[in-house]
Amino acid sequence: MQIHRLLSCALPLFLIVAGCRPAPKSVRSVSSNTPSPLAISTLDPMAIVLSAHAGGTPLDADIRRAQQEIPGSANATPALERLGWLFVSKARVSFDPGFYKLAEQCAVAIEVRAPGSLEALLLRGHVLQNLHRFHDAEPLARRLVAERGSPFDFGLLGDVLMEQGRLAEAIAAYQRMADLNPDSQALARIAHVRALKGDLAGALQACRQATAAVNARDAEVAAWMHTRLGGYEFQAGHFEAARAACATALTLQTNYPPALLLCGRILLAETNGIGAIEPLRLAAGLNPLPEYQWAFAEALRQAGRAAEADQVEGRLLNTGASEDARTFSLFLATRRLQPSTSCELARRELLQRVDVHTHDALAWALAADHQWDEAAKESALALAEGTADARLLFHAAWIAAHRGDAASAGPLTEKANRFRQMLLPSERAKLFEVERMLASVTASGPSAVVNNK
């Protein structure tokens, strides 16, 4: 399976499974199962990972069983490894990054008993990646590739390189992963790379293959993959197929927030704000990240419930910077609020995450601050891979129009319109503003484009 042929790769087992989540919130707000930072630095890691675990789900029962296997075991390493990955699964389904810290302590406990353990190294690398510490994860991934070279090792390396904007290197790592085992995880990465390269049809093909190959016994992974497929179907304008993928995800994982979010976004695209309220309310209650709160507020506004929308956005303004800096920066810039804060957040994110979406966030923040030339430079970087993303294209069109570059703004607006269903209502309204500005150029000449407000 050649990736260069398949590009005519997405995220790791890890990032796919993690839902491509933004950086987790600080430890102060994580699970009550997680000891404080001071305790983590002073306690035996074994004592930390064996602390009493609450919860009534089958996954919680699996965690307790794994904990019970460890004391008195002649070789606790396999059980510790299993417990670490169960904590990873718990972090995914609960959206609580505290469980990643518990997984990390499992890796520490393994290393105490088996110095140089590659199993511990993979677990630690995965934790670092999910905490968006990509620079720290890279040397671990490179050591894994050099010393063992399993498909997951190459997947981890590709993931951390991808997030650092080193796409060619990431594709080479994914190629090795696919050569070794062309399973659903490799196919999911292929779908992601195709989407980044603007090959939506290819992304759909690979993601459909990935969902067909995924093991339904891992319900959360399968639910995430079906949600990703729904996102690509939605992007392609296949509303019914997107809805069907959401429905499948929700049968695999009841009240799965990413699937609920996508359901709400589809309804918003159909201007059914009233219908979108309940799935988005539930999704935002289960996962209060800015992306969810923002979409929920948009549904309330579309339904004419502005006062409630103001309350949701008020909470978002209080928590957004610590929950997900990049999305919060986009929200501020779209609302034309706190432009200097929006720029600062995007620049800070760019220190760790150098992908097209982070360049776009900074471009949009700079545009909100009327730094049009700098915004254009960042927007060009956001479009450099040819990604057919409505938000990237709309932002680029807005920036070009406000710089007086109607020749660029026109085609960008046309491209953005092909995927306008992916935009939130407030964003679609701004895209319409660009269209009106360009129409005024035709009537009044190029000087009518420049507004800079």
FENTA-V382852 format. One record per pair of residues at least 6 apart in sequence whose C-alpha atoms are under 6 Angstrom apart, sorted by the first residue. I is the first residue (numbers start at 1). GAP is how many residues later the second one is. D is the distance in whole Angstrom. If there is no record, write none. Layout:
i: [I/I]
gap: [GAP/GAP]
d: [D/D]
//
This chain:
i: [3/7/9/9/9/9/9/10/10/10/10/10/10/11/12/12/13/17/18/22/23/23/24/25/25/30/30/31/34/45/45/46/50/66/70/77/80/84/84/87/87/88/91/91/100/104/107/107/125/128/134/141/144/145/151/151/154/154/155/158/158/158/161/162/163/163/164/164/165/165/178/184/184/184/187/187/188/188/191/191/191/194/195/196/197/197/197/198/198/198/207/211/216/219/223/223/226/226/227/227/230/230/233/234/246/250/257/260/260/261/261/264/264/264/267/269/273/273/273/274/276/277/280/284/284/290/297/297/300/301/320/325/326/329/330/332/333/333/336/339/339/342/343/346/346/356/359/359/360/360/363/363/363/366/367/379/390/390/390/393/393/394/397/397/397/400/401/401/402/402/402/404/404/437/441/441]
gap: [172/187/180/181/182/183/184/178/179/180/181/182/183/178/143/147/172/204/74/302/108/109/73/297/298/66/68/67/64/60/64/63/17/17/6/33/26/19/22/12/16/12/6/8/27/20/13/17/12/9/26/16/9/8/26/29/19/23/19/12/15/16/9/8/190/192/189/190/189/190/8/26/29/30/19/23/19/22/12/15/16/9/8/191/188/189/190/188/189/190/22/14/6/33/26/29/19/23/19/32/12/15/9/8/13/6/26/19/23/19/22/12/15/16/9/152/26/29/30/29/23/22/16/8/9/30/12/15/9/8/8/20/20/13/31/10/32/35/32/29/30/23/22/15/16/26/19/23/19/22/12/15/16/9/8/17/26/29/30/19/23/22/12/15/16/9/8/48/48/49/50/45/46/12/7/8]
d: [6/5/3/2/5/5/4/5/2/5/5/3/6/5/5/6/5/5/6/6/6/6/6/6/5/6/5/5/6/5/5/6/6/6/5/6/6/4/5/5/5/6/6/5/6/6/5/6/5/6/5/5/6/6/4/6/5/5/6/4/5/6/5/5/5/6/5/5/5/5/5/4/5/5/6/5/6/6/4/5/5/5/5/5/5/5/5/5/4/5/6/6/6/5/4/6/5/6/6/6/4/5/5/5/5/6/5/5/6/6/6/5/6/6/5/5/5/5/5/5/6/6/5/5/6/6/4/6/5/6/5/6/6/4/6/6/5/5/6/6/5/5/5/6/5/4/5/5/6/5/4/5/5/5/6/6/5/5/6/6/5/5/4/5/5/5/5/6/5/6/5/5/5/6/5/6]
//
